[in-house]
Amino acid sequence: MTSAPRALPPKLISTFRDGCAALQRDDMVAAARGFETVLAGVPDHVPSLVNLARCHFTRRDFAAAEAVYRKALGFAPDDPGALLGLATSMHRVDRVTEAIDAYRSALAVEPANPTVLHNLATALRDEGRFDEALPLFRQALALKPDYHACALNYATALFYTEDWGEAWRLFEARLATHRIVAPFSTTSDSTGESVAVPHWRSGPQPRSLLVLGEQGLGDNIQFARFLPELARTGTKVTFVTDRKLFALMGGLGAGIDLVPRNTALAIKGLTGWAPLLSLPLALGMRPGGLAPRISYLAAEPERVVRWRERLGPSGLKVGVAWQGNPSGDIDHGRSIPLGLFAPLADIPGVRLISLQKGDGEGQIGALSFADRIETLGPAFDGGPDAFVDCAAVMMSLDLVVTSDTAIPHLAGALGRPFWILLRRAPDWRWLYRGDTSPFYPTARLFRQRSAGDWAAVMAEVAGALRARVAQG
């Protein structure tokens, strides 16, 4: 059993408390300095070790965090915080099998800890062990019904297994964490008075619906597919989204008005509102029930002509994208070093054309095959409108090969063929197995068989591309 923490001498008690206060206010430098000062005097003070490891983890130095957690466990082998922290540090760097064993050790110490149950369930989900993961998610939520992160990861597991009805319901937990729920009012057509607008969750479609775009640009592009369906069945749609998407979204069709985010809303006659990613729940969507339309966005014809003339007719033109937004945890494991695209550049007759804009562009200059990556210049999507040039270029490409960014959603929305390379446990919308997508009929999915192994995925892509070239 864990022994009581060694008592600190009075002169270090305030130092430890200062470190804890700094940890609470997310000042990791000051927090780490405080805990290191304590440990210089009392090397076996387990609370300081655990908190120092948390500082390393928060700063994404997962190797350092693991080392300090292991040191803490050397003094207190069943310390709950150290056991959970060790497991989480390994999980964060995709050592999932080891993490599962460590989570089970933590669970043996605290069998009713919802965080441990949730983390273990998430690791099992990442390994595709859904029969083991799902009961643990349910157990964690039973212990802590307002555990929103758990509900979202549970939803992901259900998406993976294509239990979409329950998954969409649980996916609503994101509303509590993303802070997009707010009251709306409108002017009544009959009385002229201000009335509350109901949140549409199911049932008959509202006559006039306010839809709030949410999350990233790729999410807005992907889920905009539902707006024309609503408009065609009689609903007047007002879509709140990023202004830089207006030019791209302008082709969604009649009955859809676009309003920029962060503007005052004064819309007369609204009869309902909904977040964009809640529309599948409200519409009762299932994997086999998605609208069969191959494309729902269109590139500007004049831009298509200009880029087609610039690209010319020669070669098999393959657009490539490799880097998502590197900020935040969402990019963990999904972006691909551009150097791994070398096998594609070596295929005779293939022209690799960069669709990358911003983050990741700098990798091109460091390549040995930089001269075989065609770039489109600073004017490419250089204006205030996002993806308008990218969309036009895609219309002249034979194929897009991409990591999981907004680029595959754009290609799919345009009905262009694309191959997407996916990490071992991909984003929920790509499901867990198979090489096709219920959202995009033109997609082909290439999946890691082991976490972090992009080389094997790229070898498979290169083989498929060589076969494509051979077909003519």
C-alpha positions as CSV (number, residue, x, y, z in Angstrom):
1,M,0.0,0.0,0.0
2,T,1.0,3.6,-0.5
3,S,2.8,5.0,2.5
4,A,1.9,8.5,3.8
5,P,3.8,11.2,2.0
6,R,7.0,12.1,3.8
7,A,6.5,15.3,5.8
8,L,8.2,18.4,4.5
9,P,10.3,20.7,6.6
10,P,8.5,24.0,7.3
11,K,10.7,26.0,5.0
12,L,9.6,23.8,2.0
13,I,5.9,23.7,2.8
14,S,5.3,27.2,1.4
15,T,7.4,26.3,-1.7
16,F,5.3,23.3,-2.3
17,R,2.1,25.3,-2.0
18,D,3.5,28.0,-4.3
19,G,4.2,25.2,-6.9
20,C,0.6,23.9,-6.6
21,A,-0.8,27.5,-7.0
22,A,1.3,28.0,-10.1
23,L,0.1,24.6,-11.5
24,Q,-3.5,25.7,-10.9
25,R,-2.9,28.9,-12.9
26,D,-1.1,27.0,-15.7
27,D,2.3,28.6,-15.1
28,M,4.3,25.4,-15.7
29,V,7.7,27.0,-15.5
30,A,7.1,28.4,-12.0
31,A,5.3,25.2,-10.9
32,A,8.2,23.0,-12.0
33,R,10.7,25.3,-10.4
34,G,8.9,25.0,-7.1
35,F,8.6,21.2,-7.1
36,E,12.2,20.8,-8.1
37,T,13.2,23.0,-5.2
38,V,11.2,20.7,-2.9
39,L,12.7,17.6,-4.4
40,A,16.2,19.0,-4.0
41,G,15.6,18.9,-0.2
42,V,13.3,15.8,-0.1
43,P,13.9,13.6,-3.1
44,D,11.2,11.1,-2.2
45,H,8.4,13.5,-1.8
46,V,5.8,11.8,-4.0
47,P,3.3,14.6,-4.3
48,S,6.1,16.9,-5.7
49,L,7.2,14.2,-8.1
50,V,3.7,13.6,-9.4
51,N,3.1,17.3,-9.8
52,L,6.4,17.8,-11.5
53,A,5.5,15.0,-13.9
54,R,2.2,16.9,-14.6
55,C,4.2,20.0,-15.5
56,H,6.3,18.0,-18.0
57,F,3.1,16.4,-19.4
58,T,1.4,19.7,-19.9
59,R,4.5,21.0,-21.7
60,R,4.3,17.9,-23.9
61,D,7.5,16.5,-22.8
62,F,6.0,13.1,-22.4
63,A,9.3,11.2,-22.0
64,A,10.3,13.4,-19.0
65,A,6.8,13.0,-17.5
66,E,7.1,9.2,-17.8
67,A,10.5,9.2,-16.1
68,V,9.3,11.3,-13.2
69,Y,6.1,9.2,-12.8
70,R,8.3,6.1,-12.7
71,K,10.5,7.7,-10.1
72,A,7.4,8.4,-7.9
73,L,6.2,4.8,-8.3
74,G,9.6,3.7,-7.1
75,F,8.8,5.3,-3.7
76,A,5.0,4.6,-3.8
77,P,4.2,1.7,-6.1
78,D,0.4,2.1,-5.9
79,D,0.1,5.8,-5.8
80,P,-3.0,6.5,-7.9
81,G,-1.9,9.7,-9.4
82,A,1.5,8.3,-10.5
83,L,-0.1,5.2,-12.0
84,L,-2.7,7.1,-14.0
85,G,-0.1,9.7,-15.1
86,L,2.3,7.0,-16.2
87,A,-0.4,5.3,-18.3
88,T,-1.5,8.6,-19.8
89,S,2.1,9.5,-20.7
90,M,2.5,6.3,-22.6
91,H,-0.9,6.5,-24.2
92,R,-0.1,10.0,-25.4
93,V,2.9,8.7,-27.5
94,D,0.8,5.8,-28.9
95,R,2.3,3.1,-26.7
96,V,-1.2,1.9,-26.3
97,T,-0.6,-1.7,-25.3
98,E,1.7,-0.6,-22.4
99,A,-0.8,2.1,-21.5
100,I,-3.6,-0.4,-21.2
101,D,-1.6,-2.5,-18.7
102,A,-0.7,0.6,-16.7
103,Y,-4.4,1.8,-16.7
104,R,-5.4,-1.6,-15.4
105,S,-2.9,-1.3,-12.5
106,A,-4.4,2.1,-11.7
107,L,-7.9,0.6,-11.9
108,A,-6.9,-2.1,-9.4
109,V,-6.0,0.7,-6.9
110,E,-9.1,2.8,-7.6
111,P,-11.8,0.6,-9.3
112,A,-14.5,3.3,-9.1
113,N,-12.4,6.1,-10.5
114,P,-14.3,7.5,-13.6
115,T,-11.1,9.0,-15.0
116,V,-9.2,5.7,-15.0
117,L,-12.2,3.9,-16.4
118,H,-12.6,6.4,-19.2
119,N,-8.9,6.5,-20.1
120,L,-8.7,2.7,-20.1
121,A,-11.8,2.6,-22.3
122,T,-10.3,5.1,-24.7
123,A,-7.1,3.1,-25.0
124,L,-9.0,-0.1,-25.7
125,R,-11.1,1.8,-28.3
126,D,-7.9,3.0,-29.9
127,E,-6.8,-0.7,-30.3
128,G,-10.2,-1.6,-31.8
129,R,-11.2,-3.6,-28.7
130,F,-14.7,-2.3,-28.6
131,D,-16.3,-5.1,-26.7
132,E,-14.0,-4.3,-23.8
133,A,-14.2,-0.5,-24.2
134,L,-17.9,0.1,-24.4
135,P,-18.9,-1.3,-20.9
136,L,-16.1,0.8,-19.3
137,F,-17.4,4.0,-20.9
138,R,-20.8,3.2,-19.6
139,Q,-19.5,2.5,-16.1
140,A,-17.6,5.8,-16.1
141,L,-20.6,7.7,-17.1
142,A,-22.8,6.0,-14.5
143,L,-20.3,7.2,-11.9
144,K,-20.1,10.7,-13.4
145,P,-23.0,11.5,-15.6
146,D,-21.7,15.0,-16.5
147,Y,-18.3,13.6,-17.7
148,H,-18.4,15.3,-21.2
149,A,-15.0,14.1,-22.4
150,C,-16.0,10.5,-21.6
151,A,-19.3,10.9,-23.5
152,L,-17.5,12.2,-26.5
153,N,-15.0,9.4,-26.6
154,Y,-17.8,6.9,-26.0
155,A,-19.5,8.5,-29.0
156,T,-16.4,8.0,-31.0
157,A,-16.3,4.3,-30.2
158,L,-20.0,4.0,-31.3
159,F,-19.2,5.9,-34.5
160,Y,-16.4,3.4,-35.1
161,T,-18.9,0.5,-34.7
162,E,-21.5,2.3,-36.8
163,D,-24.0,2.6,-33.9
164,W,-24.7,6.1,-35.2
165,G,-28.1,6.7,-33.5
166,E,-26.6,6.6,-29.9
167,A,-23.4,8.1,-31.1
168,W,-25.0,11.3,-32.4
169,R,-26.9,11.6,-29.1
170,L,-23.7,11.3,-27.0
171,F,-21.9,13.6,-29.5
172,E,-24.1,16.5,-28.2
173,A,-21.8,16.5,-25.1
174,R,-19.5,18.7,-27.2
175,L,-21.9,21.6,-26.7
176,A,-21.0,21.8,-23.1
177,T,-17.3,22.0,-23.8
178,H,-17.3,24.1,-26.9
179,R,-19.5,26.8,-25.5
180,I,-21.8,27.1,-28.5
181,V,-25.1,26.8,-26.8
182,A,-26.7,30.2,-26.3
183,P,-30.3,31.6,-26.2
184,F,-31.6,33.2,-29.4
185,S,-34.5,35.5,-29.9
186,T,-36.3,36.7,-33.0
187,T,-39.1,39.0,-33.9
188,S,-42.5,37.4,-34.1
189,D,-44.1,37.8,-37.5
190,S,-47.6,38.1,-36.0
191,T,-47.0,40.3,-32.9
192,G,-43.7,42.0,-33.6
193,E,-42.5,41.0,-30.1
194,S,-39.2,39.3,-29.3
195,V,-39.7,35.6,-28.8
196,A,-37.3,32.7,-27.9
197,V,-36.1,30.5,-30.7
198,P,-36.4,26.8,-29.8
199,H,-33.4,24.5,-30.2
200,W,-34.3,22.0,-32.9
201,R,-33.2,18.5,-31.9
202,S,-35.6,16.3,-33.8
203,G,-39.1,16.2,-35.3
204,P,-40.5,18.3,-38.1
205,Q,-38.1,20.7,-39.8
206,P,-38.5,24.3,-38.7
207,R,-39.8,26.7,-41.4
208,S,-36.8,29.0,-40.8
209,L,-33.7,27.5,-39.2
210,L,-30.5,29.2,-37.9
211,V,-27.6,26.9,-38.2
212,L,-24.4,27.7,-36.2
213,G,-21.1,26.6,-37.8
214,E,-18.7,25.1,-35.3
215,Q,-15.2,23.6,-34.9
216,G,-12.8,23.7,-37.9
217,L,-13.1,24.7,-41.5
218,G,-13.2,21.0,-42.5
219,D,-16.1,20.4,-40.2
220,N,-18.0,23.3,-41.8
221,I,-17.3,21.9,-45.3
222,Q,-18.2,18.4,-44.4
223,F,-21.5,19.1,-42.6
224,A,-22.7,21.8,-45.0
225,R,-23.8,18.9,-47.1
226,F,-27.0,18.8,-45.0
227,L,-28.0,22.4,-45.7
228,P,-29.2,21.9,-49.3
229,E,-31.2,18.9,-48.1
230,L,-33.0,21.1,-45.6
231,A,-33.6,23.8,-48.2
232,R,-34.9,21.4,-50.8
233,T,-37.5,20.2,-48.3
234,G,-38.9,23.6,-47.5
235,T,-36.7,25.0,-44.7
236,K,-35.3,28.5,-45.0
237,V,-31.7,28.2,-43.7
238,T,-29.5,30.9,-42.3
239,F,-25.9,29.5,-41.9
240,V,-23.5,31.2,-39.5
241,T,-19.9,30.4,-40.6
242,D,-16.5,31.9,-41.2
243,R,-16.6,34.8,-43.6
244,K,-13.7,33.4,-45.5
245,L,-15.8,30.4,-46.5
246,F,-18.6,32.5,-48.0
247,A,-17.2,32.3,-51.6
248,L,-16.9,28.6,-51.3
249,M,-20.3,28.1,-49.7
250,G,-22.0,30.4,-52.1
251,G,-22.8,27.5,-54.4
252,L,-24.8,25.6,-51.8
253,G,-28.0,26.7,-53.6
254,A,-31.2,28.7,-53.1
255,G,-32.8,29.0,-49.7
256,I,-29.5,29.3,-47.8
257,D,-28.3,32.7,-46.4
258,L,-24.8,33.1,-45.1
259,V,-24.0,35.2,-42.0
260,P,-20.5,35.7,-40.6
261,R,-19.5,34.6,-37.1
262,N,-19.3,37.1,-34.3
263,T,-21.9,39.4,-35.7
264,A,-25.2,40.6,-34.1
265,L,-28.1,38.4,-35.2
266,A,-31.3,40.2,-36.0
267,I,-33.2,37.7,-38.1
268,K,-36.9,37.9,-38.4
269,G,-39.2,34.9,-38.3
270,L,-36.8,32.2,-37.1
271,T,-38.6,29.1,-35.8
272,G,-35.6,27.0,-34.7
273,W,-31.8,26.9,-34.3
274,A,-29.2,24.1,-34.3
275,P,-25.5,23.6,-34.2
276,L,-24.2,22.4,-37.6
277,L,-22.8,19.1,-36.3
278,S,-26.2,18.4,-34.6
279,L,-28.0,18.2,-37.9
280,P,-27.4,14.4,-38.4
281,L,-29.1,13.8,-35.0
282,A,-32.0,16.0,-35.8
283,L,-32.4,14.4,-39.2
284,G,-31.9,10.8,-37.8
285,M,-29.0,10.1,-40.1
286,R,-27.4,6.7,-40.3
287,P,-24.3,5.6,-42.4
288,G,-26.5,4.1,-45.1
289,G,-28.9,7.1,-45.1
290,L,-26.6,9.9,-46.0
291,A,-27.6,11.9,-49.1
292,P,-26.2,10.1,-52.2
293,R,-25.1,13.3,-54.0
294,I,-21.5,13.0,-55.0
295,S,-20.9,16.7,-54.9
296,Y,-22.5,19.6,-53.1
297,L,-20.0,22.4,-53.6
298,A,-18.6,23.9,-56.8
299,A,-15.5,25.8,-57.8
300,E,-15.7,29.1,-59.5
301,P,-15.8,28.4,-63.3
302,E,-13.4,31.3,-64.2
303,R,-10.8,30.1,-61.7
304,V,-11.1,26.6,-63.0
305,V,-10.3,27.8,-66.5
306,R,-7.3,29.9,-65.3
307,W,-5.8,27.1,-63.3
308,R,-6.4,24.5,-65.9
309,E,-4.5,26.6,-68.4
310,R,-1.6,27.1,-66.0
311,L,-1.3,23.4,-65.0
312,G,-1.5,22.1,-68.5
313,P,-2.5,18.7,-69.7
314,S,0.7,16.6,-69.2
315,G,1.2,13.8,-66.7
316,L,-1.0,12.3,-64.0
317,K,-1.6,15.4,-61.8
318,V,-1.7,14.5,-58.1
319,G,-2.4,17.1,-55.5
320,V,-0.7,16.5,-52.2
321,A,-1.3,17.9,-48.7
322,W,0.5,16.6,-45.6
323,Q,0.1,19.0,-42.6
324,G,-2.8,20.1,-40.5
325,N,-2.9,22.9,-38.0
326,P,-0.1,21.9,-35.6
327,S,-1.6,23.7,-32.6
328,G,-3.5,21.6,-30.0
329,D,-4.0,17.9,-29.6
330,I,-6.1,17.4,-32.6
331,D,-3.1,17.2,-34.9
332,H,-1.4,14.5,-32.8
333,G,-0.5,11.7,-35.2
334,R,-2.5,12.8,-38.2
335,S,0.1,14.9,-40.1
336,I,2.7,13.2,-42.2
337,P,6.3,14.4,-42.8
338,L,6.5,15.4,-46.5
339,G,9.8,13.5,-46.9
340,L,7.7,10.3,-46.7
341,F,6.1,11.2,-50.0
342,A,9.3,10.4,-51.8
343,P,8.0,7.1,-53.2
344,L,5.2,9.0,-55.0
345,A,7.7,11.5,-56.5
346,D,9.7,8.5,-57.9
347,I,6.8,7.2,-60.1
348,P,7.3,8.1,-63.7
349,G,4.5,10.1,-65.2
350,V,3.3,11.5,-61.9
351,R,3.3,15.2,-61.2
352,L,3.0,16.1,-57.5
353,I,1.3,19.4,-57.0
354,S,1.4,21.0,-53.5
355,L,-2.0,22.0,-52.1
356,Q,-0.4,22.9,-48.8
357,K,-0.9,26.5,-47.6
358,G,0.7,27.9,-44.5
359,D,1.8,25.3,-41.9
360,G,4.0,22.7,-43.5
361,E,5.0,24.6,-46.7
362,G,8.5,25.1,-45.3
363,Q,9.2,21.4,-45.5
364,I,9.5,21.5,-49.3
365,G,12.8,23.4,-49.4
366,A,14.5,20.7,-47.2
367,L,13.6,17.8,-49.5
368,S,16.0,16.0,-51.8
369,F,13.2,15.8,-54.3
370,A,12.0,19.4,-53.9
371,D,12.2,19.9,-57.6
372,R,9.5,17.3,-58.1
373,I,7.0,19.1,-55.9
374,E,5.2,21.8,-58.0
375,T,4.2,24.8,-56.0
376,L,1.5,27.2,-57.0
377,G,2.9,30.5,-55.8
378,P,2.0,33.1,-53.1
379,A,-1.2,34.1,-55.0
380,F,-2.6,30.6,-54.5
381,D,-5.5,31.1,-52.0
382,G,-3.7,34.3,-51.0
383,G,-6.8,36.5,-50.7
384,P,-9.5,36.7,-48.0
385,D,-11.5,33.7,-49.3
386,A,-10.4,30.2,-48.2
387,F,-9.9,27.3,-50.6
388,V,-11.3,29.1,-53.7
389,D,-8.1,28.5,-55.6
390,C,-7.6,25.1,-54.1
391,A,-11.1,24.1,-55.2
392,A,-10.4,25.3,-58.7
393,V,-7.1,23.5,-58.9
394,M,-8.7,20.2,-57.7
395,M,-11.1,20.3,-60.7
396,S,-8.0,19.8,-63.0
397,L,-6.3,17.2,-60.9
398,D,-6.5,13.5,-61.5
399,L,-6.2,12.7,-57.8
400,V,-5.6,14.2,-54.3
401,V,-3.4,12.4,-51.8
402,T,-3.7,13.9,-48.4
403,S,-3.5,13.6,-44.6
404,D,-6.5,14.2,-42.5
405,T,-7.0,18.0,-42.8
406,A,-9.7,20.2,-44.4
407,I,-8.3,19.2,-47.8
408,P,-10.1,15.7,-48.1
409,H,-13.4,17.3,-47.0
410,L,-13.0,19.9,-49.8
411,A,-12.2,17.2,-52.4
412,G,-15.1,15.1,-51.2
413,A,-17.5,18.0,-51.3
414,L,-16.5,18.8,-54.8
415,G,-16.8,15.1,-55.9
416,R,-13.1,14.8,-56.7
417,P,-11.3,11.5,-56.2
418,F,-9.0,11.5,-53.2
419,W,-6.9,9.1,-51.1
420,I,-6.6,9.9,-47.4
421,L,-3.9,8.5,-45.2
422,L,-5.1,7.8,-41.7
423,R,-3.5,7.2,-38.3
424,R,-4.1,3.9,-36.4
425,A,-7.1,5.4,-34.5
426,P,-8.4,8.0,-36.9
427,D,-10.9,10.7,-36.4
428,W,-14.4,9.2,-35.9
429,R,-15.8,10.3,-39.2
430,W,-13.5,7.9,-41.1
431,L,-14.7,5.0,-39.0
432,Y,-12.2,2.3,-37.8
433,R,-12.0,-0.1,-40.7
434,G,-12.6,-0.3,-44.4
435,D,-11.3,1.7,-47.4
436,T,-14.5,3.6,-48.2
437,S,-16.4,6.5,-46.6
438,P,-20.1,6.9,-46.1
439,F,-19.7,10.6,-46.4
440,Y,-17.7,10.7,-49.6
441,P,-18.2,8.3,-52.5
442,T,-15.0,9.4,-54.2
443,A,-12.7,8.6,-51.2
444,R,-10.3,5.7,-50.8
445,L,-8.9,5.2,-47.3
446,F,-5.4,4.0,-46.4
447,R,-4.9,3.1,-42.8
448,Q,-1.9,2.6,-40.5
449,R,-1.7,-0.9,-39.2
450,S,0.5,0.1,-36.3
451,A,0.6,3.5,-34.7
452,G,3.0,6.0,-36.2
453,D,4.0,3.7,-39.2
454,W,3.5,6.1,-42.1
455,A,6.2,4.4,-44.2
456,A,4.1,1.2,-44.6
457,V,1.0,3.3,-45.5
458,M,3.0,5.3,-48.1
459,A,4.3,2.1,-49.6
460,E,0.7,0.9,-50.1
461,V,-0.3,4.3,-51.6
462,A,2.7,4.2,-54.0
463,G,1.8,0.7,-55.1
464,A,-1.8,1.8,-55.8
465,L,-0.6,4.9,-57.7
466,R,1.8,2.9,-59.8
467,A,-1.2,0.6,-60.7
468,R,-3.2,3.7,-61.5
469,V,-0.5,5.0,-63.9
470,A,-0.3,1.6,-65.5
471,Q,-4.0,1.7,-66.3
472,G,-3.4,4.9,-68.3
